[in-house]
């Protein structure tokens, strides 16, 4: 239960960080994409800096959650960051959420409960994975990320944001899997700095951070958010089941897993399209009525 609680709090902090960083990154011109000048400009914005601090704290809670629980159990809970984002926006603007948003939140929540409840993973141990299996899993995942980045770089506007969002989510998922390896190694008594996954996280973290900033800069949240919201837990679940040896329920329960995943995806896409997540939307577009006072 501790791992579940920590992951929910981490999702809340991720939601706040995503919106804060998006607000700052949107002010950068399209030509600044994939440049270090963009990162330097963002670093001088207080809103962006606050978002980074929030993201770091969320990352720490995320790491602890993965270390004390199975990755395929707690990682899917990250999708709750979208409902948290919208609930925060509703509170800040002192306006009720549109009915369509409430239905989407309920849809995603029901899907998440169905997915986690029917998956119900057991077993698995990252420390028991051979070096060859680690290398193969990392190589395949890295190839997928590279293909998405190249495709995104060659695309324009919202297509670029969508592909980079997916690439960011896969990178986050791989990084979470490495963190699970670090936690397992430390739990069995290995020093933190002698565990190779620690250095893998150190290398991958800035890469995922750089991809996130570019996906946020490339287009609105409706294009980029579903990618890194959905692909992060999906990548981690695949790693947990395929690489770490975690075992899910079989038979009729697989229907519930698939149905839950579909509901989560539909709810996430609907939430990401909400004008509440668009900093350029008017008050009337956000709430569909007279702007709140």
C-alpha positions as CSV (number, residue, x, y, z in Angstrom):
1,X,0.0,0.0,0.0
2,X,2.9,2.4,0.7
3,X,4.1,2.1,-2.9
4,X,0.6,2.8,-4.2
5,X,0.2,5.9,-2.0
6,X,3.6,7.2,-3.0
7,X,2.9,6.7,-6.7
8,X,-0.4,8.6,-6.5
9,X,1.4,11.6,-4.8
10,X,4.1,11.4,-7.5
11,X,1.4,11.6,-10.2
12,X,-0.1,14.6,-8.5
13,X,3.3,16.4,-8.5
14,X,4.0,15.3,-12.1
15,X,0.7,16.9,-13.2
16,X,1.6,20.2,-11.6
17,X,5.1,20.1,-13.1
18,X,3.9,19.3,-16.6
19,X,1.6,22.4,-16.7
20,X,4.2,24.7,-15.2
21,X,6.8,23.6,-17.7
22,X,4.3,23.7,-20.6
23,X,3.4,27.3,-19.7
24,X,7.1,28.4,-20.0
25,X,8.0,26.2,-23.0
26,X,5.1,27.5,-25.1
27,X,6.6,30.9,-25.1
28,X,9.7,29.6,-27.0
29,X,9.6,29.9,-30.8
30,X,9.2,26.8,-33.0
31,X,12.7,27.4,-34.4
32,X,14.2,27.0,-30.9
33,X,13.3,23.3,-30.8
34,X,16.2,20.8,-30.2
35,X,18.6,23.6,-29.2
36,X,20.4,24.2,-25.9
37,X,19.5,27.9,-26.3
38,X,15.9,26.9,-25.6
39,X,17.0,25.2,-22.4
40,X,19.0,28.3,-21.3
41,X,16.0,30.5,-21.9
42,X,13.7,28.2,-20.0
43,X,16.1,28.1,-17.0
44,X,15.7,31.8,-16.5
45,X,11.9,31.6,-16.2
46,X,10.7,31.3,-12.5
47,X,7.6,29.3,-13.6
48,X,9.8,26.7,-15.4
49,X,12.1,26.5,-12.4
50,X,9.2,25.8,-10.0
51,X,8.0,23.1,-12.4
52,X,11.4,21.5,-12.3
53,X,11.6,21.5,-8.5
54,X,8.1,19.9,-8.4
55,X,9.1,17.3,-11.0
56,X,12.3,16.4,-9.0
57,X,10.3,15.8,-5.8
58,X,7.8,13.7,-7.7
59,X,10.6,11.8,-9.3
60,X,12.0,10.9,-5.8
61,X,8.7,9.7,-4.6
62,X,8.3,7.7,-7.9
63,X,11.7,6.1,-7.3
64,X,10.8,5.0,-3.8
65,X,7.4,3.7,-4.9
66,X,9.0,1.5,-7.6
67,X,11.6,0.2,-5.1
68,X,9.1,-0.9,-2.5
69,X,6.5,-2.4,-4.9
70,X,6.2,-4.2,-8.3
71,X,6.7,-1.9,-11.2
72,X,3.7,-3.3,-13.2
73,X,1.4,-2.7,-10.2
74,X,2.3,0.9,-9.3
75,X,3.5,2.4,-12.6
76,X,0.0,2.4,-14.2
77,X,-1.1,4.7,-11.4
78,X,0.8,7.5,-13.1
79,X,-2.0,8.1,-15.5
80,X,-3.9,9.8,-12.7
81,X,-1.7,12.9,-13.3
82,X,-4.2,14.1,-16.0
83,X,-7.3,14.1,-13.7
84,X,-5.1,15.8,-11.1
85,X,-4.1,18.4,-13.6
86,X,-7.7,19.2,-14.5
87,X,-8.9,19.2,-10.8
88,X,-6.1,21.6,-10.0
89,X,-7.1,23.9,-12.9
90,X,-10.8,23.8,-11.7
91,X,-9.7,24.8,-8.2
92,X,-7.4,27.6,-9.3
93,X,-10.0,29.2,-11.6
94,X,-12.8,28.6,-9.1
95,X,-15.0,27.0,-11.7
96,X,-16.7,23.6,-11.9
97,X,-15.3,21.0,-14.4
98,X,-17.4,20.6,-17.6
99,X,-19.5,17.5,-17.5
100,X,-17.5,15.9,-20.4
101,X,-14.4,16.2,-18.3
102,X,-16.0,14.6,-15.3
103,X,-17.2,11.7,-17.5
104,X,-13.7,11.3,-18.9
105,X,-12.2,11.2,-15.4
106,X,-14.7,8.5,-14.3
107,X,-13.9,6.6,-17.5
108,X,-10.2,6.7,-16.9
109,X,-10.6,5.9,-13.2
110,X,-12.8,2.9,-13.9
111,X,-10.3,1.7,-16.6
112,X,-7.4,2.0,-14.2
113,X,-9.2,0.1,-11.4
114,X,-10.1,-2.7,-13.9
115,X,-6.6,-2.8,-15.3
116,X,-4.7,-3.0,-12.0
117,X,-7.3,-5.3,-10.4
118,X,-7.3,-7.9,-13.1
119,X,-3.6,-7.6,-13.9
120,X,-2.7,-8.2,-10.2
121,X,1.0,-9.0,-10.8
122,X,3.0,-11.3,-8.6
123,X,6.6,-12.5,-8.4
124,X,9.4,-10.9,-10.5
125,X,12.8,-9.8,-9.4
126,X,15.0,-7.2,-11.3
127,X,18.1,-8.4,-9.5
128,X,17.7,-11.9,-10.9
129,X,17.7,-10.7,-14.5
130,X,20.8,-11.6,-16.5
131,X,23.1,-9.0,-18.0
132,X,22.2,-10.3,-21.5
133,X,18.5,-9.9,-20.9
134,X,19.1,-6.3,-19.6
135,X,21.2,-5.5,-22.6
136,X,18.6,-6.9,-25.1
137,X,15.7,-5.1,-23.4
138,X,17.6,-1.8,-23.3
139,X,18.7,-2.1,-27.0
140,X,15.1,-2.8,-28.2
141,X,13.6,0.1,-26.2
142,X,16.4,2.5,-27.3
143,X,15.8,1.6,-30.9
144,X,12.1,2.4,-30.5
145,X,12.9,5.7,-28.9
146,X,15.4,6.6,-31.6
147,X,12.9,5.8,-34.4
148,X,10.2,8.0,-32.7
149,X,12.6,10.9,-32.2
150,X,13.8,10.8,-35.9
151,X,10.1,10.6,-37.1
152,X,9.1,13.4,-34.8
153,X,12.0,15.6,-35.8
154,X,11.0,15.2,-39.5
155,X,7.4,16.0,-38.7
156,X,5.7,19.3,-38.1
157,X,3.6,20.9,-35.4
158,X,1.2,18.6,-33.6
159,X,2.5,15.4,-35.3
160,X,5.9,16.3,-34.0
161,X,4.5,16.9,-30.5
162,X,2.6,13.6,-30.6
163,X,5.6,11.5,-31.7
164,X,8.0,13.2,-29.2
165,X,5.4,12.7,-26.5
166,X,5.4,9.0,-27.2
167,X,9.2,8.9,-27.3
168,X,9.3,10.8,-24.0
169,X,6.9,8.3,-22.4
170,X,8.9,5.3,-23.6
171,X,12.1,6.9,-22.3
172,X,10.5,7.6,-18.9
173,X,9.3,3.9,-18.8
174,X,12.8,2.7,-19.5
175,X,14.2,5.0,-16.8
176,X,11.7,3.6,-14.3
177,X,12.8,0.1,-15.2
178,X,16.4,1.0,-14.5
179,X,15.3,2.6,-11.2
180,X,13.6,-0.6,-10.3
181,X,16.9,-2.4,-10.9
182,X,18.7,0.1,-8.7
183,X,16.2,-0.4,-5.9
184,X,16.5,-4.2,-6.1
185,X,20.3,-4.1,-6.0
186,X,20.3,-1.8,-3.0
187,X,17.8,-3.9,-1.2
188,X,20.0,-7.0,-1.5
189,X,22.9,-5.0,0.0
190,X,24.8,-3.7,-3.1
191,X,26.2,-0.1,-2.7
192,X,24.3,2.5,-4.7
193,X,27.4,3.7,-6.6
194,X,28.6,0.2,-7.6
195,X,25.3,-0.6,-9.3
196,X,25.5,-0.1,-13.1
197,X,21.8,0.8,-13.4
198,X,22.5,3.9,-11.3
199,X,24.7,5.3,-14.0
200,X,22.2,4.2,-16.6
201,X,19.6,6.4,-14.8
202,X,22.1,9.3,-14.7
203,X,22.6,9.1,-18.4
204,X,19.0,8.5,-19.3
205,X,17.4,11.2,-17.0
206,X,18.8,14.2,-18.9
207,X,17.8,12.6,-22.2
208,X,14.2,12.1,-21.1
209,X,14.2,15.6,-19.7
210,X,15.4,17.1,-23.0
211,X,12.8,15.1,-24.9
212,X,10.0,16.3,-22.6
213,X,10.9,19.9,-23.1
214,X,10.9,19.5,-26.9
215,X,7.6,17.6,-26.9
216,X,6.0,20.4,-24.8
217,X,7.5,23.1,-27.0
218,X,6.4,21.4,-30.3
219,X,2.6,21.6,-29.7
220,X,-0.2,21.8,-27.2
221,X,-0.8,19.3,-24.4
222,X,-3.6,17.6,-26.3
223,X,-0.9,16.4,-28.7
224,X,2.0,15.5,-26.4
225,X,0.4,14.6,-23.1
226,X,-1.3,11.3,-24.1
227,X,2.0,10.0,-25.4
228,X,4.1,10.4,-22.3
229,X,1.1,9.7,-20.0
230,X,0.2,6.4,-21.5
231,X,3.6,5.1,-22.8
232,X,5.4,5.5,-19.5
233,X,3.3,3.0,-17.6
234,X,2.9,0.8,-20.7
235,X,6.6,0.5,-21.2
236,X,7.1,-0.2,-17.5
237,X,4.4,-2.9,-17.5
238,X,6.0,-4.6,-20.5
239,X,9.4,-4.5,-18.7
240,X,7.9,-5.9,-15.5
241,X,6.2,-8.8,-17.2
242,X,8.7,-9.6,-20.0
243,X,12.1,-8.7,-18.4
244,X,11.6,-8.9,-14.7
245,X,9.5,-12.0,-14.7
246,X,6.4,-10.6,-13.0
247,X,3.4,-12.7,-13.6
248,X,-0.1,-11.4,-14.2
249,X,-3.4,-13.3,-13.9
250,X,-4.3,-15.4,-16.9
251,X,-7.5,-16.6,-18.6
252,X,-10.6,-14.5,-18.4
253,X,-8.7,-11.9,-16.4
254,X,-6.8,-10.9,-19.6
255,X,-10.1,-9.6,-21.0
256,X,-10.3,-7.2,-18.0
257,X,-6.7,-6.1,-18.5
258,X,-7.3,-5.3,-22.2
259,X,-10.7,-3.6,-21.5
260,X,-9.1,-1.5,-18.7
261,X,-6.3,-0.4,-20.9
262,X,-8.7,0.7,-23.6
263,X,-10.8,2.7,-21.1
264,X,-7.6,4.3,-19.8
265,X,-6.5,5.3,-23.3
266,X,-9.9,6.7,-24.2
267,X,-10.2,8.6,-21.0
268,X,-6.7,10.0,-21.3
269,X,-7.2,11.2,-24.8
270,X,-10.5,12.9,-23.9
271,X,-8.9,14.6,-20.9
272,X,-5.9,15.7,-22.9
273,X,-8.2,17.4,-25.4
274,X,-9.9,19.5,-22.7
275,X,-9.5,23.3,-23.2
276,X,-8.6,23.4,-19.5
277,X,-5.1,22.1,-20.5
278,X,-4.7,24.7,-23.2
279,X,-3.1,27.9,-21.9
280,X,-4.2,29.8,-25.0
281,X,-7.9,28.9,-24.6
282,X,-10.3,31.6,-23.6
283,X,-12.3,31.4,-20.4
284,X,-15.5,30.6,-22.4
285,X,-13.7,27.8,-24.3
286,X,-12.5,26.4,-21.0
287,X,-15.8,26.4,-19.1
288,X,-18.4,26.7,-21.9
289,X,-20.1,29.5,-20.1
290,X,-19.6,32.9,-18.6
291,X,-16.0,33.2,-17.3
292,X,-15.8,32.7,-13.5
293,X,-15.4,35.8,-11.4
